[in-house]
Structures are given as structure tokens and as C-alpha cells.
Amino acid sequence: MTTRSVTRAFRDQVARTPRSVAVSAEGDAVTYEELDSWSDALAWRLAEAGVRPGDRVVVSLPRSLELVVALVGVLKAGAAYVPVDPADPGGRTALVLADSAAAAALSTPDRADTFAGVVALEVPPRPDVPAALFGAPVAPDDLAYLMYTSGSTGKPKSVMVEHRNITNLVSSPNFVDLTADDRILQLAPVAFDAATFEIWGALLNGARLVLAPPGVVHADELGDLLRDNGVTTMWLTAALFHRQIDVDVEAFAGLRTALAGGDVLSVPHVRLLRDTYPDLRIVNGYGPTETTTFALCHGITPGEELTGSVPIGRPLQNVDVRVVDGDGAPVPPGTPGELLIGGAGVSRGYWRRPELTAQAFVERTFDGVTGRFYRSGDRVVRRPDGVVEFLGRTDDQVKLRGFRIEPGEVEAVLAEHPQVREGAVGVREHHDGDRRLVAWIVSAGEDFDRPSLRAHLRAHLPEHMVPAGFVAVAELPITVNGKVDRKALPDPDWSSRSLYV
């Protein structure tokens, strides 16, 4: 297996297709050679500002040409980017800045106060003449990005992903065909690892990256966006995938490949889409952030019988997966167990969290070969034909709209509010079929102020971690082991206005 850095792979692609469009956004576009020059100009600016190889640079920009330039330029400078959603509250951004020990931040002028503690820079204007080549040495095992995920202790943890992890994901992938003729939609927030596949899947294969407009793209708008830009490949979270099929299944008409994941896919929705567009390739993509976006994928065939669930499939190229029992011993096909993921997609571990890294990333010997594996915490079963099916979690972690959420992190912020004596967080299904985050509150007084509580959470957590509703309870149910019995928490009354306000 030949590994390359992202920057080496990108420059190789520029040499092959210099005048092809690399990125387009709302009527504007840059070619591969223009993106190469623009990102070189940014790399020079970062170096002049004191950024050195191995440093971390926070990138907090909306979807735009400048965002893509920022990611490429940071890597060319030999640094690692730390993506932060511009919509995140100041408290969360400050935590990321401090924890990552960022040397600089790339943002917009109106957010200068947010990044007052570091060197705050803007992406320079597009150069009129080619910028000088920036030549920082970048190796395949250098750090490419830090991505923060929800942490069970109440503190978010950051996954360290290397260049080789990214290039393995998108170089000659066995789960999707990516060519220079493709147009790949960039819709995922940059702080969500699906963006890794979208951005680098396009740029390292000579395809065109089509940026969705900043902000939320609604289901009734997506079809026009795809048609107007000739998009051929798109990834959606399971929730958005289901909603799109419900609202406007015709949006998928021009696609060659539709990928979805981040949660369990609905068999009826997949059947409807497959029946409507038999030639469309539908892929269920599974993978924790720790294993670089996807670890297993399942391409749904036209004649495949779908019964209880959509399989998560087979491993990606150069990825090794094992199913083990509670003692770490492999189990035979047909026996449920925990999924271990090894191979080229496994990241370096958690930034500045050696104890968590040691728990989650383990050395195991299978078939006489010792390798490093990530303990996913997911229960799966491998069928006799080798295809893996997802059964659920071994812990309390949940996935919602593709984001991984540790209830403990939300509960820790809840507990800081003076009106909360105890709180628990979980997921319940809304009557429209959508899954939503719910908080159950034991008040410290007679009642609690829901708007105040929601404002408190929004000041410290990203929006996807703020519960949709708050349920007052006299006490939290406890299991015989002394833990909160989340299954015994009462279902919310979705029709009650008091749930929301």
C-alpha cells in the first residue's frame, strides 16, 4: 500500500488537471491551478504570522471558496486544521481554542473578538498572479486535523487524524467510484467528518466540489441545487436522507451515487428510493470519527432483499474489522459481538487524552498478526457471507443527524444550571418519525425556566446537542446497578407546548 500526504496527492492532481474546475459556489469557481496558487498564498501568510509545521490552526468559516482554500493552505503550511462551526457558541469555541493550543485562527472580520487570544487571520484575496510555491515538508503520518466529538465525561474530546488516513479514504475507494467527471456536493458542516469525504474525495480525484450555500439547505430546495449544478454524488445523514425522500424524492434523479449514514437507515425509505431510481447506487456508510469517516460501507443492489435493517457492509480498502466477545476473542459468523476496526483508517488517538486513547485504541493479535484497533463500542454480527449488520450500542452514546452525542456531556452542562437538581438526556422518536434529543429535569425548586435552560445550553454546546424538549420529572429512575434507567424515562408529550417553551 502506497501512502501519500494530502498535500502531495493534491499537487499531483493539480498537475494532471490544472484547468479543470476544482470548486464552485453560487456562480463563482476556481480551477485546480487557481486553488493551488491561492492556498500557497495563504500558506505563506500563515508562516509569516508564526505558524510552524505541527501547529494547529482553527478554521471557522462558512461554506465558501475561502473555506476550501483555508483547509488546503493550512495543510500546505505543515499545520493541522481544527474545524469549528461558525454557529457554535463562544464558550465552545473558547474551549476548542484552549484545548487545541491553536497557533492561529482563520475566520471572518466580524468574529475577531471570538479569537482575540490567538493570531486571527483572514484568507487573503485571490491572487492576480500565481503565488510562489510553498514547500513545507509534509509526511503521510503528520497530523492533518483535530476533530472534536462529544465526550462522556462532560468534556469534548478531539480525534487526531493523519494525512494517510484521509488519502486512504478517498484514493481508489472500493465503496464508490470517484472520477474527474464527478461533481460532489459539499453539504456537511466542516466540523463533521462527512466533510472529509466530500472535500478530499473531490479534490484528490479531480472532481468538482460543489459547495451548498451557507446555512441550512431545506429539503424542498435541495433538488434545485443538485439539478442546477449537475451534482453526481451526495452524502446525507440518515435523518436528512429520510426527510428528502419524504419531501422530494425527485431530487435524486440526476445522481449517480447517494451515500447516507450516521445512523440506522430506514428500510422503507431505501426501498422507495431504489424502486424510484433503479440505476442509482445507494450506499450505507458506517464509521466513527476515530476511523476517518467510513470504516465499512454497503452498496445496496437492485435485487437485494432488505428485511430488518440495512447492513453496514464490508470494510473499506486497507481496513481490517473483527467481531469479538467481551474478552476480546473473535466470535464466529452469526454471533453478535463488539466491532473492532483496524487498518489504514484508524487515527492517531485523542489529543492530549492518553488515558482515553489507551482505553479505545488497543493492540490485538489476529491470525498471527498484531495490529492496532479501535474499539467502536458498537454491537454487530457478521453474516456467513461476510457482510456486517449493526445491532446497537454497548453504552449510552447516541447518534443524531449523523452527530455522535454523549449524554454525559449534555448532562454535565445541564447540572451547571441553578434550577437543575438532576438531569438525564436521551433520544425519543417524534410522532412524525424523526428522532429528537430530550432532557428530563428534576428541578431544584418548584419548577424550572425552559427558555433560560435552553439559552444556558446554547451558550455552551453546539446546536445539535441542545435538546428539542424538556420534561419535568419528580425523580430519575435508577437501575439495580445504580445507573439512570434511560429506557424507563417517560415519553414526552410532543403535542404539549410546555415541552418546548
C-alpha positions in Angstrom: 0.0 0.0 0.0 1.5 3.3 -1.1 0.6 6.2 1.2 0.9 9.9 0.4 0.2 13.1 2.2 -2.9 15.1 1.3 -0.8 17.9 0.0 1.3 15.6 -2.2 -1.9 14.0 -3.6 -3.4 17.4 -4.2 -0.4 18.7 -6.1 -0.3 15.6 -8.2 -3.9 16.2 -9.1 -3.2 19.8 -10.0 -0.5 18.6 -12.4 -3.0 16.3 -14.1 -6.0 18.6 -14.4 -4.7 22.2 -13.8 -7.5 24.0 -15.7 -10.4 21.8 -14.6 -12.8 23.4 -12.1 -11.9 22.3 -8.6 -14.6 24.2 -6.5 -17.8 26.0 -7.5 -20.0 28.1 -5.2 -23.0 30.2 -6.2 -21.8 31.3 -9.6 -18.1 31.6 -8.7 -15.5 28.9 -9.3 -11.7 28.2 -9.1 -9.7 25.8 -11.2 -7.2 23.4 -9.7 -4.2 25.6 -10.6 -6.0 28.7 -9.1 -6.8 26.8 -5.9 -3.2 25.6 -5.8 -1.9 29.2 -6.1 -4.4 30.7 -3.7 -3.7 28.1 -1.0 0.0 28.7 -1.5 -0.6 32.4 -0.8 -2.4 31.5 2.4 0.4 29.1 3.5 2.9 32.0 3.1 0.7 34.3 5.2 0.4 31.6 7.9 4.1 31.2 8.0 4.7 34.9 8.2 2.3 35.0 11.2 4.4 32.4 13.0 2.6 29.2 12.2 5.1 26.3 12.0 4.8 22.7 10.9 3.0 20.7 13.6 1.0 23.7 14.8 -2.8 23.7 15.0 -4.9 26.3 13.2 -8.6 26.8 13.9 -10.7 27.2 10.8 -14.1 28.8 11.5 -15.7 29.8 8.1 -19.0 29.3 6.4 -19.2 27.1 3.3 -17.3 29.2 0.7 -14.3 29.1 -1.6 -12.3 30.7 1.2 -13.1 27.7 3.5 -11.6 25.2 1.0 -8.6 27.5 0.5 -8.2 27.6 4.2 -8.1 23.8 4.6 -5.6 23.3 1.8 -3.4 26.2 2.9 -3.2 25.1 6.5 -2.1 21.6 5.4 0.5 23.1 2.9 1.9 25.1 5.9 2.6 21.8 7.6 0.0 22.5 10.2 -3.3 20.8 11.2 -6.7 22.4 10.8 -9.2 22.4 13.7 -12.6 22.9 12.2 -15.1 24.9 14.2 -18.7 25.6 13.1 -19.2 29.4 12.9 -22.6 28.9 14.6 -21.0 27.3 17.7 -21.4 29.4 20.9 -18.4 31.4 22.1 -17.9 29.2 25.1 -17.5 26.1 23.0 -15.1 27.9 20.6 -13.0 29.2 23.5 -12.8 25.6 24.9 -11.5 24.3 21.5 -9.0 27.2 21.2 -7.6 26.5 24.6 -7.6 22.7 24.4 -6.0 22.6 20.9 -3.4 25.2 21.8 -4.0 26.8 18.4 -1.3 29.0 17.0 -3.8 30.9 14.8 -7.4 31.1 13.7 -8.8 31.7 10.2 -12.2 33.4 10.4 -14.2 36.4 9.2 -13.6 40.0 10.4 -16.8 40.2 12.3 -15.7 37.4 14.6 -12.3 38.9 15.6 -13.4 39.2 19.3 -14.0 35.5 19.4 -10.4 34.8 18.5 -8.7 37.6 20.5 -6.4 35.2 22.3 -4.7 33.9 19.2 -3.4 35.3 15.9 -6.6 35.9 14.0 -6.2 35.9 10.2 -8.4 36.2 7.1 -8.0 34.2 3.9 -6.2 36.5 1.5 -7.9 37.7 -1.6 -7.5 35.5 -4.7 -4.0 36.4 -6.1 -3.9 38.1 -9.5 -0.7 36.3 -10.4 0.4 32.8 -9.3 1.8 32.8 -5.8 5.2 31.2 -5.1 5.1 27.5 -4.3 5.1 26.9 -0.5 7.3 24.0 0.3 6.8 22.9 3.9 7.7 19.2 4.3 4.6 17.2 5.0 4.7 13.4 5.6 1.9 10.9 5.4 1.8 10.3 9.1 1.7 14.0 10.0 -1.4 15.4 11.7 -4.0 16.7 9.3 -6.8 17.8 11.6 -8.3 17.6 15.0 -12.0 17.0 15.1 -13.9 17.5 18.4 -16.6 15.0 19.3 -18.8 14.7 22.3 -17.2 13.3 25.5 -18.8 11.1 28.1 -17.0 12.9 30.9 -18.7 16.2 30.0 -15.6 17.5 28.2 -15.4 17.1 24.4 -12.5 15.0 23.1 -10.6 15.6 19.9 -9.6 12.9 17.4 -6.2 13.2 15.7 -6.5 12.3 12.0 -3.3 12.0 9.9 -2.8 12.7 6.2 -2.5 9.0 5.4 -5.9 8.3 7.0 -7.5 10.8 4.6 -5.7 9.6 1.5 -6.6 6.0 2.2 -10.3 7.0 2.5 -10.5 8.6 -1.0 -7.7 7.1 -3.0 -9.1 4.2 -5.2 -12.1 3.7 -2.9 -13.8 0.3 -3.1 -17.2 1.7 -2.0 -17.8 4.4 -4.6 -16.5 5.4 -8.0 -14.9 8.9 -7.9 -13.6 10.3 -11.2 -12.8 13.7 -12.8 -16.3 13.7 -14.3 -18.0 13.7 -10.9 -19.5 16.7 -9.1 -19.6 16.1 -5.4 -21.9 18.2 -3.1 -20.3 19.7 0.0 -23.2 20.0 2.4 -21.9 18.6 5.8 -20.7 21.1 8.4 -16.9 21.3 8.2 -16.7 20.2 11.9 -18.5 17.0 11.0 -16.2 14.3 9.5 -18.5 13.6 6.5 -17.0 16.8 5.1 -13.7 14.9 5.0 -15.1 12.6 2.3 -16.9 15.4 0.4 -13.9 17.8 0.2 -11.0 15.5 -0.2 -13.0 12.9 -2.2 -13.4 15.6 -4.8 -10.1 17.4 -4.7 -7.9 14.3 -4.7 -9.7 12.7 -7.6 -10.0 15.7 -10.0 -13.8 16.0 -9.4 -15.6 19.3 -8.9 -16.6 20.2 -5.4 -20.0 21.9 -5.4 -20.5 24.0 -2.3 -24.0 24.3 -1.0 -24.9 27.8 0.1 -24.0 28.7 3.7 -26.6 27.8 6.3 -29.4 25.2 6.2 -30.5 23.8 2.8 -34.1 22.7 3.2 -35.5 19.5 1.6 -37.6 21.5 -0.9 -34.5 23.4 -2.0 -32.1 20.6 -2.4 -33.4 19.3 -5.7 -32.9 22.6 -7.5 -29.4 22.8 -6.0 -28.5 19.4 -7.3 -30.0 19.9 -10.7 -28.6 23.4 -11.3 -25.1 22.2 -10.5 -25.2 18.8 -12.1 -24.2 17.0 -8.9 -23.5 13.3 -9.3 -22.5 12.3 -5.8 -24.0 13.3 -2.5 -23.8 12.3 1.2 -26.7 12.9 3.6 -27.2 11.9 7.3 -29.8 9.3 7.8 -32.3 11.8 9.0 -31.8 14.2 6.1 -31.9 11.2 3.7 -35.2 10.1 5.0 -36.7 13.6 5.0 -35.5 14.2 1.5 -37.2 11.1 0.2 -40.4 12.1 2.0 -40.5 15.6 0.7 -39.0 15.4 -2.8 -37.7 12.0 -3.9 -37.2 13.5 -7.4 -34.2 15.4 -6.1 -32.2 12.2 -6.5 -33.0 11.9 -10.2 -29.7 13.2 -11.6 -27.4 11.5 -9.1 -25.2 8.5 -9.9 -24.4 7.8 -6.2 -26.3 8.6 -3.0 -24.5 7.9 0.3 -26.2 8.0 3.6 -25.3 7.1 7.2 -24.5 8.4 10.7 -27.5 6.5 12.0 -29.7 3.5 11.1 -31.2 3.7 7.7 -34.9 3.1 7.2 -35.6 0.1 5.0 -38.9 1.5 3.7 -37.1 4.7 2.6 -34.3 2.8 0.9 -36.8 0.6 -0.9 -38.8 3.6 -2.1 -35.7 5.3 -3.5 -34.4 2.1 -5.1 -37.7 1.4 -6.7 -38.0 5.0 -8.0 -34.4 5.1 -9.4 -33.2 1.6 -10.0 -29.9 2.8 -11.6 -29.0 4.9 -8.6 -26.2 3.5 -6.5 -27.2 3.7 -2.8 -24.5 3.3 -0.2 -24.9 2.9 3.5 -21.7 4.4 5.0 -20.7 3.5 8.6 -17.7 4.7 10.5 -16.7 6.5 13.8 -14.7 9.8 13.6 -11.8 7.8 15.1 -11.6 5.7 11.9 -11.8 8.6 9.4 -15.4 8.9 8.2 -16.1 5.4 6.8 -14.9 2.0 8.0 -17.5 -0.2 6.3 -19.9 0.5 3.5 -22.7 -1.4 1.9 -23.8 -0.8 -1.7 -27.5 -1.8 -2.0 -28.0 -3.9 -5.1 -31.2 -3.6 -7.2 -32.4 -7.2 -6.3 -31.2 -7.3 -2.7 -33.8 -8.4 -0.2 -34.0 -5.9 2.6 -35.8 -7.1 5.7 -35.0 -6.0 9.3 -32.2 -3.5 8.6 -29.8 -2.2 6.1 -26.4 -3.8 6.6 -23.3 -1.6 7.2 -21.4 -3.9 4.8 -17.8 -4.8 4.2 -14.6 -3.0 5.2 -13.1 -0.2 3.1 -9.8 -0.8 1.2 -6.9 -1.4 3.7 -9.3 -1.6 6.6 -9.5 -4.7 8.9 -12.6 -5.4 11.0 -13.1 -8.0 13.7 -16.1 -9.0 15.8 -15.1 -10.1 19.3 -16.7 -11.1 22.6 -16.4 -9.4 26.0 -12.9 -11.0 26.5 -11.7 -9.7 23.1 -11.8 -13.1 21.4 -13.1 -13.4 17.9 -16.6 -14.8 17.5 -17.9 -16.9 14.6 -20.2 -15.6 11.9 -23.8 -15.3 13.2 -22.7 -14.5 16.8 -23.1 -10.9 18.0 -20.1 -9.1 19.4 -18.3 -5.7 19.5 -16.8 -4.3 16.3 -13.1 -3.7 16.3 -11.7 -1.6 13.5 -8.1 -1.7 12.3 -6.0 -0.8 9.3 -5.2 2.4 7.4 -8.2 4.4 8.6 -7.5 4.3 12.3 -6.5 7.7 13.6 -3.6 8.5 16.0 -5.9 8.7 19.0 -7.3 11.5 21.2 -5.5 14.8 21.5 -3.9 15.2 25.0 -6.1 12.4 26.3 -3.6 9.4 26.7 -5.9 7.6 29.2 -8.8 7.7 26.8 -6.6 6.7 23.9 -5.3 3.7 25.8 -8.8 2.6 26.5 -10.2 3.0 23.0 -7.2 2.1 20.8 -5.8 -1.3 21.6 -3.3 -3.8 20.2 -4.8 -7.1 19.2 -3.3 -10.2 17.5 -5.5 -12.0 14.9 -4.3 -14.8 12.6 -0.8 -14.3 14.0 -0.6 -10.6 13.0 -0.6 -7.9 15.7 -2.3 -4.6 14.8 -3.8 -1.5 16.3 -7.6 -1.5 16.6 -10.3 1.0 17.6 -12.9 -0.4 20.0 -16.1 1.0 18.4 -18.5 0.2 21.2 -21.0 -1.0 18.6 -22.6 -4.4 18.7 -22.7 -6.1 15.3 -23.0 -9.5 13.7 -21.1 -10.8 10.7 -23.2 -12.9 8.3 -21.8 -16.0 6.7 -21.3 -14.1 3.5 -19.0 -11.6 5.4 -21.4 -8.7 5.4 -21.7 -6.9 8.8 -25.0 -5.9 10.3 -25.4 -3.2 13.0 -27.2 -4.2 16.2 -26.8 -1.2 18.5 -24.5 0.4 21.1 -22.8 -1.2 24.1 -23.0 2.1 26.0 -25.2 5.2 26.3 -23.8 7.0 23.3 -26.3 8.1 20.7 -26.1 9.3 17.1 -28.5 12.0 15.9 -28.5 13.5 12.4 -25.0 12.0 12.0 -23.5 13.6 15.0 -22.3 11.5 17.9 -23.6 12.6 21.2 -22.5 11.5 24.7 -25.5 12.2 27.0 -22.9 12.7 29.8 -21.6 15.9 28.2 -25.1 17.4 27.8 -26.0 16.3 31.4 -22.8 18.0 32.7 -23.8 21.3 31.2 -27.4 20.9 32.5 -26.1 20.3 36.0 -24.4 23.7 36.0 -27.8 25.5 35.8 -29.0 26.6 39.2 -32.6 25.4 38.6 -31.5 21.8 37.9 -31.0 19.3 40.7 -30.6 16.3 38.4 -30.9 15.8 34.6 -30.8 13.0 32.1 -30.6 13.1 28.3 -31.8 10.6 25.7 -33.4 10.2 22.3 -37.1 9.7 21.6 -39.0 9.3 18.4 -41.3 12.2 17.4 -44.7 11.3 16.1 -43.5 12.3 12.6 -40.9 9.6 12.7 -38.0 12.0 13.4 -35.6 11.1 16.3 -35.0 14.0 18.8 -32.9 14.7 21.8 -34.9 15.1 25.0 -33.9 16.2 28.5 -35.6 15.0 31.7 -35.2 17.5 34.6 -35.6 17.2 38.3 -36.0 20.8 39.4 -34.0 22.3 42.2 -37.1 24.3 43.1 -40.8 24.2 42.3 -40.2 24.4 38.6 -37.6 25.5 36.0 -37.5 28.1 33.3 -37.3 26.3 30.0 -36.2 29.4 27.9 -33.4 30.1 30.5 -32.3 26.5 30.4 -32.2 26.4 26.6 -30.2 29.6 26.5 -27.8 28.2 29.0 -27.2 25.1 26.9 -26.9 27.1 23.7 -24.2 29.2 25.3 -22.1 26.1 26.0 -23.0 23.5 23.4 -23.3 23.3 19.6 -26.9 23.4 18.4 -27.2 19.7 17.6 -26.5 18.9 21.3 -29.3 21.2 22.6 -32.4 19.1 23.5 -35.6 19.7 21.4 -37.8 19.3 24.5 -37.6 19.4 28.3 -39.7 17.1 30.5 -40.2 17.7 34.2 -39.9 14.6 36.4 -40.1 14.1 40.2 -37.0 11.9 40.1 -34.9 9.9 37.7 -35.5 6.1 37.5 -32.5 4.1 38.6 -31.4 0.6 37.6 -30.4 -2.1 40.1 -26.8 -1.2 39.2 -27.4 2.4 40.4 -27.4 4.0 36.9 -30.1 6.1 35.4 -32.6 3.8 33.7 -33.0 5.8 30.4 -35.5 3.3 29.0 -37.8 3.9 31.9 -37.9 7.7 31.4 -41.4 8.8 30.3 -42.0 9.6 26.7 -42.6 13.3 26.0 -45.9 14.6 25.0 -44.9 16.1 21.7 -48.3 18.0 21.5 -47.7 19.9 24.7 -46.4 23.5 24.3 -44.8 23.2 27.7 -42.3 20.7 26.3 -40.7 23.4 24.1 -41.1 26.7 26.0 
